[in-house]
Amino acid sequence: MSQQQSKFPYITVGISILLGCLFLVFFFLAVTNQPDYMPSQQKQNIQKIQPAHSSTE
């Protein structure tokens, strides 16, 4: 078995681990940040805007 063939499984495992970690980081960020279009976030934004409008009038 040549040196090139023996390195191939390690490179494949390394790339797989790297891609898995990137996916987990992306998934974690997607779960922890609540987007603006969610109904609960829209209610919070409306509650923040209404006191600002009432205090300026």
C-alpha positions as a Python dict, from the first residue, in 0.01 Angstrom:
ca = {
    (1, 'M'): (0, 0, 0),
    (2, 'S'): (143, 336, -95),
    (3, 'Q'): (173, 643, 126),
    (4, 'Q'): (-92, 829, -79),
    (5, 'Q'): (-354, 557, -28),
    (6, 'S'): (-297, 539, 348),
    (7, 'K'): (-356, 916, 389),
    (8, 'F'): (-689, 912, 204),
    (9, 'P'): (-907, 785, 493),
    (10, 'Y'): (-760, 1043, 732),
    (11, 'I'): (-825, 1327, 488),
    (12, 'T'): (-1181, 1206, 434),
    (13, 'V'): (-1246, 1182, 808),
    (14, 'G'): (-1094, 1527, 863),
    (15, 'I'): (-1310, 1686, 595),
    (16, 'S'): (-1619, 1511, 733),
    (17, 'I'): (-1549, 1636, 1085),
    (18, 'L'): (-1487, 1990, 959),
    (19, 'L'): (-1811, 1997, 760),
    (20, 'G'): (-2001, 1851, 1055),
    (21, 'C'): (-1866, 2118, 1289),
    (22, 'L'): (-1955, 2394, 1041),
    (23, 'F'): (-2307, 2257, 1013),
    (24, 'L'): (-2347, 2241, 1392),
    (25, 'V'): (-2226, 2601, 1431),
    (26, 'F'): (-2466, 2718, 1159),
    (27, 'F'): (-2752, 2521, 1318),
    (28, 'F'): (-2673, 2663, 1664),
    (29, 'L'): (-2677, 3020, 1530),
    (30, 'A'): (-3003, 2956, 1346),
    (31, 'V'): (-3170, 2819, 1659),
    (32, 'T'): (-3049, 3087, 1901),
    (33, 'N'): (-3137, 3392, 1687),
    (34, 'Q'): (-3508, 3456, 1651),
    (35, 'P'): (-3586, 3615, 1313),
    (36, 'D'): (-3789, 3935, 1277),
    (37, 'Y'): (-4072, 3768, 1088),
    (38, 'M'): (-4169, 3539, 1377),
    (39, 'P'): (-4500, 3644, 1542),
    (40, 'S'): (-4346, 3671, 1890),
    (41, 'Q'): (-4073, 3899, 1757),
    (42, 'Q'): (-4328, 4117, 1575),
    (43, 'K'): (-4523, 4164, 1901),
    (44, 'Q'): (-4205, 4271, 2081),
    (45, 'N'): (-4121, 4520, 1806),
    (46, 'I'): (-4473, 4670, 1820),
    (47, 'Q'): (-4449, 4705, 2198),
    (48, 'K'): (-4115, 4885, 2164),
    (49, 'I'): (-4246, 5122, 1894),
    (50, 'Q'): (-4575, 5219, 2066),
    (51, 'P'): (-4420, 5376, 2380),
    (52, 'A'): (-4179, 5572, 2163),
    (53, 'H'): (-4466, 5716, 1958),
    (54, 'S'): (-4676, 5802, 2262),
    (55, 'S'): (-4389, 5982, 2437),
    (56, 'T'): (-4310, 6203, 2135),
    (57, 'E'): (-4671, 6317, 2093),
}
